Amino acid sequence: MSALGERGMHAGRDFALTGFDNVQDAAHSNPPLTPVDIRPGALGEQAASILLSRIQTPGQARQMFLAKSQLVVRKSTGAVA
């Protein structure tokens, strides 16, 4: 966003901008950043659970976890949020 500002442009008005991970600072930027939220804390918990299970039972079948993502629309894409 700062690079856009250096060129006289603004996210949400001149350029749609989207981030990833939904870090807490995203909601407090100017304008607030629209992120794809993959809930990284929950993803880490699931990875740890699978790892511990695999350590306890090394011969078990592979497990797969598909994280659900969510687009959190904020003003950096030009949306009124």
N, C-alpha and C positions, 0 to 999 in steps of 0.2 A: 504494500500500500504506500510505503514511503517513496518507492521508485515512481509510482504513478503521480504522487504529489509533486515530486521534483520536476515532472514534465507538465505540471498544470492540470493534471487529470485527477478524477476522484472515483474510487471504487463505488459501484452502485449507481453512479450517474453516467460516467463515460465508459466504464469497463465493469463487467460482472466478474467477481472474484470469489472463488470457493476454496476452502481449506480442508484439512483432514485431521481427524482424531478428536475434535471438539475440546481442545484444551480450554481451561477456564478463562484465560486471557482473551480468547476469541470473542466472547460476548461483550467485552469491555473495550475493544478497539474502536476506532472511529473511522468509518462506520463499523458497527458490529459485523464480524466475519461470519459468513454462511459456511458451516462445516459439514462434512460427512462424519457422523458420529458412529464409531465402531465399538464404543464402550470398552476402551483398552483395559480398564481394571477388571471387568468381567472376563475379558479374553485371557488375561494373565491368570486369573483364578482357574479357568477351565484348563488351560495348558498345564498348570501345576497339578491339578487333579488327575489329568491323563498321565502325566509323568509319574506321579506317586503310584498310581494303579499299575503302571507298566513295570516299575521297580518291584512291587510286591508280587506280581505275576508276569515274569519275563516272557513266557510263551504265549500269552494271550494274543488274540487277533488285533490288528491295527485298529485304532479308533480315529474317527474323523469328526471334527467340530466345524460347523459352518456358522460364522458370526453373522448376526443380523445387523445391518447398517441402517442408519436413518439420516436423511437430509434435514438439517436444522436451518430453515430459511431465515436469514436475517438481511439487513439492509445492504450488505456488500454486493448482492446480486441485483439490486434495484427493486427488490420486493419491499413492500411496506409491511414491516413486522414490528 
